[in-house]
Amino acid sequence: MIEENVRRILEGLPPNVRLLAATKGRSVEEIERAIDAGVNLIGENYVQEAAKKYGEIKKEVEWHFIGHLQKNKVKKACEIFHVIESMDSLKIAKELEKRCGSMGKIMPVMIEINSGREENKSGVFPENAIGLADEIVNLKHVELVGVMTMGPAVEGEEIRKYFKITREIFDSLQDRYGVKYLSMGMTDSWRIAVEEGANIVRIGRGIFGPR
Ligand SMILES: *Cc1c(COP(=O)(O)O)cnc(C)c1O
């Protein structure tokens, strides 16, 4: 099932779009099956859960952090992840600068956009994204590489406008700083996200089944 799902999704994706398997709550065995079927990028939401799996998964794969990063988890995150997709504050960016700096590492980050302007969600409001980017690019051990969004829980086509908002920010940051990744679209919305320019889609249930 996992194998079949991965193959079907990969077949449906244009060649420039990367598939990220969203693996929160999934076992090492499930994740390794997805990797064997062709997944080369996984996304974890919790540093502690990722650390445990990181110790057990020996297969070659790129690790992205897609959850809400807390200051006291930044050091561990620097050790595990290749990219932080969910950067939404200068405070955390500066902590990454400090922690990754002392490891001699440069951490690629993406700014998470709260495209639906929802009060209790993470991400920066669209109007604050460029300002945060202008600060992040001054850091030496943090490299701005893209933009990510979840978008609100809406039905069908309604998600498109939030992807468009995020795409506009991506375009501005591409002009300004040459960023390359636009991460948006999940199990129910990835086709629309790809139409709106996503080049990373993050899929959980569509690969592993219901949570
Ligand atoms: C869980 C999760 C996904 C995947 O969601 P599905 O609906 O299971 O495809 C994508 N992005 C983030 C940030 C997530 O937490």
The ligand as a Tripos MOL2 file, in Angstrom:
@<TRIPOS>MOLECULE
LIG
   15    15     1     0     0
SMALL
NO_CHARGES

@<TRIPOS>ATOM
      1 C1          0.9880   16.4700    8.7660 C.3       1 LIG1
      2 C2          1.5150   17.5420    7.9150 C.ar      1 LIG1
      3 C3          1.4660   17.4650    6.5180 C.ar      1 LIG1
      4 C4          0.8010   16.3280    5.7700 C.3       1 LIG1
      5 O1         -0.5860   16.3150    5.9710 O.3       1 LIG1
      6 P1         -1.4890   15.1700    5.3120 P.3       1 LIG1
      7 O2         -2.8450   15.7850    5.3190 O.co2     1 LIG1
      8 O3         -1.3530   13.9800    6.1830 O.co2     1 LIG1
      9 O4         -0.9880   14.9390    3.9340 O.co2     1 LIG1
     10 C5          2.0350   18.4950    5.7950 C.ar      1 LIG1
     11 N1          2.6250   19.5450    6.3950 N.ar      1 LIG1
     12 C6          2.6910   19.6550    7.7260 C.ar      1 LIG1
     13 C7          3.3510   20.8530    8.3230 C.3       1 LIG1
     14 C8          2.1370   18.6680    8.5360 C.ar      1 LIG1
     15 O5          2.2020   18.7950    9.8680 O.3       1 LIG1
@<TRIPOS>BOND
     1     1     2 1
     2     2     3 ar
     3     2    14 ar
     4     3     4 1
     5     3    10 ar
     6     4     5 1
     7     5     6 1
     8     6     7 2
     9     6     8 1
    10     6     9 1
    11    10    11 ar
    12    11    12 ar
    13    12    13 1
    14    12    14 ar
    15    14    15 1
@<TRIPOS>SUBSTRUCTURE
     1 LIG1         1 GROUP 0 **** ****
